[in-house]
């Protein structure tokens, strides 16, 4: 009898379904071969005077963990400050997030030069933001951001400090293993 009960418990444990993993809304977050799906956004303010130069390159064998590559971003602002909502490294997600969704963004980053503070938010405004302080070695970071309007674009931009509220500054960093989970409103 004991063996039968033990067998039933073991079979039940083996057949229990694994929890569902959320789909990654980033199409190329591991940069295994290139930077497809990521662009440096060149923007101007309403005055037309403030501009940013974004240099993007793929770095082979520099990635975090066991990946084959990563993205190198070098942001150079001609005039400062500049709105970070419109400037920096932008990716378009594979699906749109609804208004009032929460985005859970997990990524690895490594500071190279300039500002050590990396802001992550919705491009073109309409959402909260998360700021992390990068180190000179690979670290994993995660932020949760409340969206106020629907959209598909996420921007990574260097900012002057952890409390920056709409200011982009020069900075160079490496980015890898980017994952975005969209949590619908009310979840």
C-alpha positions as CSV (number, residue, x, y, z in Angstrom):
1,X,0.0,0.0,0.0
2,X,2.8,2.4,0.9
3,X,4.5,1.8,-2.4
4,X,1.2,2.4,-4.3
5,X,0.7,5.8,-2.6
6,X,4.3,6.7,-3.2
7,X,4.0,5.8,-6.9
8,X,0.8,7.9,-7.2
9,X,2.6,10.9,-5.6
10,X,5.6,10.6,-7.9
11,X,3.4,10.3,-11.0
12,X,1.4,13.3,-9.9
13,X,4.6,15.3,-9.4
14,X,5.9,14.4,-12.8
15,X,2.7,15.2,-14.7
16,X,2.2,18.6,-13.0
17,X,2.3,21.3,-15.7
18,X,5.2,23.8,-15.6
19,X,4.1,27.4,-15.0
20,X,3.7,29.3,-18.3
21,X,6.5,31.5,-19.3
22,X,5.6,34.9,-20.7
23,X,6.5,35.6,-24.3
24,X,9.5,37.9,-24.8
25,X,8.1,40.9,-26.7
26,X,11.6,41.8,-28.0
27,X,12.5,40.1,-31.3
28,X,16.3,40.3,-31.0
29,X,17.2,40.7,-27.3
30,X,20.3,38.4,-27.3
31,X,22.1,40.0,-30.3
32,X,23.4,36.6,-31.4
33,X,24.3,37.8,-34.9
34,X,23.4,41.4,-35.3
35,X,21.4,44.4,-34.0
36,X,18.3,43.8,-36.1
37,X,15.2,45.5,-34.6
38,X,17.2,48.1,-32.8
39,X,17.9,51.7,-34.0
40,X,19.5,54.8,-32.7
41,X,16.9,57.5,-32.7
42,X,17.9,60.9,-34.0
43,X,15.5,63.5,-32.7
44,X,15.0,67.2,-32.4
45,X,13.2,69.2,-29.9
46,X,10.3,71.5,-30.9
47,X,12.9,74.2,-31.4
48,X,14.7,72.0,-34.0
49,X,18.1,72.9,-32.3
50,X,18.8,69.9,-30.0
51,X,20.1,66.8,-31.7
52,X,21.6,63.4,-30.7
53,X,24.0,61.2,-32.6
54,X,23.6,57.6,-31.8
55,X,26.2,55.1,-32.9
56,X,25.2,51.5,-32.9
57,X,27.4,48.5,-33.5
58,X,27.4,44.8,-32.9
59,X,30.1,43.4,-30.6
60,X,31.1,39.8,-31.2
61,X,32.0,37.7,-28.2
62,X,31.5,40.6,-25.8
63,X,28.0,39.5,-24.6
64,X,26.8,38.9,-21.1
65,X,26.6,35.3,-20.0
66,X,27.0,32.7,-22.8
67,X,25.7,34.8,-25.7
68,X,27.8,35.4,-28.9
69,X,27.3,39.2,-29.1
70,X,25.8,42.3,-27.8
71,X,24.8,45.8,-28.8
72,X,27.1,48.8,-28.3
73,X,25.4,52.1,-28.0
74,X,27.2,55.4,-28.0
75,X,25.0,58.4,-27.4
76,X,26.4,61.9,-28.1
77,X,24.1,64.9,-27.7
78,X,25.0,68.1,-29.6
79,X,23.0,70.2,-27.2
80,X,22.1,69.2,-23.6
81,X,19.6,68.6,-22.1
82,X,17.6,66.6,-24.6
83,X,14.3,64.7,-24.1
84,X,15.3,61.0,-23.5
85,X,11.8,59.9,-24.5
86,X,12.8,60.4,-28.1
87,X,16.5,59.8,-28.0
88,X,18.7,56.7,-27.6
89,X,18.5,53.0,-28.5
90,X,15.0,52.1,-29.5
91,X,13.4,48.7,-30.2
92,X,9.9,48.1,-31.5
93,X,8.3,45.2,-29.7
94,X,6.7,42.3,-31.5
95,X,3.3,43.3,-30.2
96,X,1.6,46.4,-28.9
97,X,1.2,46.9,-25.2
98,X,-2.2,48.2,-24.0
99,X,-2.8,51.4,-22.0
100,X,-2.2,50.9,-18.3
101,X,-0.1,47.8,-18.9
102,X,3.0,47.1,-16.8
103,X,6.2,46.3,-18.7
104,X,8.7,44.1,-16.9
105,X,12.0,44.7,-18.6
106,X,15.0,42.6,-17.7
107,X,18.4,43.2,-19.4
108,X,22.2,43.0,-18.9
109,X,24.2,46.1,-19.3
110,X,27.8,47.2,-19.0
111,X,29.0,50.9,-18.7
112,X,31.7,52.0,-21.0
113,X,32.0,55.8,-20.7
114,X,30.0,59.0,-20.0
115,X,27.0,58.7,-17.8
116,X,26.5,55.5,-15.8
117,X,22.8,56.0,-15.4
118,X,20.6,54.2,-18.0
119,X,17.0,55.2,-18.3
120,X,14.4,52.7,-19.8
121,X,11.0,53.9,-20.8
122,X,8.4,54.1,-23.6
123,X,9.6,56.1,-26.6
124,X,7.7,59.3,-27.3
125,X,6.4,59.6,-23.7
126,X,3.3,58.3,-22.2
127,X,4.8,56.1,-19.5
128,X,6.8,56.0,-16.3
129,X,10.5,55.2,-16.5
130,X,13.1,53.1,-14.7
131,X,16.7,54.2,-14.1
132,X,19.6,51.9,-13.2
133,X,23.2,52.7,-12.4
134,X,25.5,50.6,-14.6
135,X,28.9,49.2,-13.6
136,X,32.0,48.5,-15.7
137,X,31.2,44.7,-15.6
138,X,28.1,42.9,-16.9
139,X,25.2,43.1,-14.5
140,X,21.5,42.1,-14.9
141,X,18.9,44.7,-14.2
142,X,15.1,44.7,-14.1
143,X,12.6,47.5,-14.1
144,X,8.8,47.6,-14.1
145,X,7.3,50.5,-15.9
146,X,3.6,51.6,-15.9
147,X,2.4,52.6,-19.4
148,X,-0.1,55.4,-19.6
149,X,-0.8,54.9,-23.3
150,X,-0.6,52.0,-25.7
151,X,2.5,51.6,-27.9
152,X,5.3,49.3,-29.2
153,X,8.6,51.3,-28.7
154,X,11.0,51.1,-25.8
155,X,14.0,53.4,-25.5
156,X,17.3,53.1,-23.5
157,X,19.0,56.4,-22.9
158,X,21.9,57.6,-20.7
159,X,20.8,60.3,-18.2
160,X,22.7,62.4,-15.7
161,X,21.5,60.8,-12.4
162,X,19.0,58.3,-10.9
163,X,16.3,61.0,-10.6
164,X,16.5,62.3,-14.1
165,X,13.1,63.4,-15.4
166,X,13.5,64.0,-19.2
167,X,17.2,64.7,-19.7
168,X,19.5,62.7,-21.9
169,X,23.3,63.1,-21.7
170,X,26.4,61.5,-23.4
171,X,27.0,57.9,-22.6
172,X,28.3,54.7,-24.1
173,X,27.2,51.2,-22.9
174,X,26.8,47.6,-23.9
175,X,23.4,45.9,-23.9
176,X,22.5,42.2,-24.0
177,X,19.8,39.6,-23.0
178,X,16.9,42.1,-23.2
179,X,13.5,40.6,-22.3
180,X,10.2,42.5,-22.1
181,X,7.1,40.9,-20.5
182,X,3.8,42.7,-21.1
183,X,1.6,42.5,-18.0
184,X,-2.0,43.5,-19.1
185,X,-3.9,46.0,-17.0
186,X,-5.2,44.5,-13.8
187,X,-2.6,41.7,-13.5
